[in-house]
């Protein structure tokens, strides 16, 4: 193999690393519960639980559906991420867009879509939540212990 072939192979390998790196930084997640929550309405809040005891700080805010998801959680394989926000009636239009690990923090990005033309929607604002499971195998050690939440409007 000549120098020209080696440089092409290196370029291809570098390109593959560039495309693979975002996949490593963005673990997959699964939505396991959502619903109305109890708590303050003033801000978006996120929590990470690596075991059942660490979920006690926020689990009471999720009501019965969140408690059921918490009981089903397999903490030996997954971390549980809780996202709270004052979405109220528009909660169905808010979706998790991405989840990225940045050191000891998981950054959760939410996207709010616009209502369909001619759609009537209530204007009530109340606290809602989402619970996500994230495979620990896809997280970098040390595992994240905090979550930040950001909302983008489409």
ABEGO torsion letter per residue (X at the ends): XBAAAAAAAAAAAAAAAAAAAAAAABBBBBBABBEBBBEBAABBBBBBBABAAAAAAAAAAAEAAAAAAAAABBAAABBBBBBBBBAEAAAAABBBABBBBBEABBBBBBBBBBBBBGBBBBABBBBBBBBBBBBAAABBOBBBABBBBBBBBX
